[in-house]
């Protein structure tokens, strides 16, 4: 929590939407992240019913509007094939998001 100064970013997982796609999971999640930045919408955690308050943050229970500039996607595969990717919303010449 200290990393985010007490205000963690929205947390979302899309695996329940697409299932266990193995090698395609990272590509699908990257496309979802790009679309979230473009549409300024945070995807829901499908099927989320209860959140453990001990986590210190709350995953998104329903798709919602956001003021998004960066999205991070994590892919953790079998045998230690792991990747975290940050995607940033492009800005125009005035510094405004597009």
C-alpha positions, -999 to 999 in steps of 0.1 A, spaced: 0 0 0 29 24 6 38 21 -30 5 37 -40 3 62 -11 -27 45 3 -46 46 -31 -41 14 -50 -50 14 -87 -80 -5 -101 -73 -42 -102 -89 -64 -129 -85 -99 -142 -99 -111 -175 -91 -148 -173 -127 -158 -165 -138 -141 -197 -115 -161 -220 -106 -192 -200 -72 -209 -199 -58 -200 -234 -22 -210 -226 1 -193 -251 -25 -168 -263 -33 -155 -228 -6 -128 -228 -16 -115 -262 -53 -114 -253 -46 -96 -220 -25 -71 -239 -53 -63 -263 -77 -60 -234 -53 -35 -217 -49 -14 -249 -87 -13 -254 -92 -3 -217 -68 26 -222 -85 36 -255 -120 34 -241 -111 46 -206 -130 16 -191 -117 -8 -165 -129 -44 -172 -147 -62 -144 -135 -94 -126 -162 -118 -139 -179 -136 -111 -165 -116 -82 -187 -120 -52 -167 -113 -21 -134 -96 -14 -111 -104 14 -106 -71 33 -71 -83 44 -59 -78 8 -58 -40 13 -73 -33 -22 -105 -42 -39 -107 -58 -73 -132 -42 -97 -166 -59 -94 -181 -44 -125 -169 -26 -156 -164 11 -148 -151 43 -162 -116 53 -153 -90 79 -159 -64 55 -172 -29 64 -185 -10 32 -179 -21 -5 -177 0 -34 -165 -6 -69 -176 10 -99 -160 14 -134 -176 28 -162 -155 33 -194 -174 45 -229 -168 82 -235 -163 89 -199 -152 79 -182 -185 68 -149 -169 62 -114 -182 49 -81 -169 41 -55 -196 32 -18 -191 12 -2 -218 8 36 -219 -20 56 -235 -6 78 -263 -8 115 -260 -13 141 -287 10 172 -292 -8 190 -263 -2 162 -238 -38 151 -240 -47 114 -241 -61 101 -274 
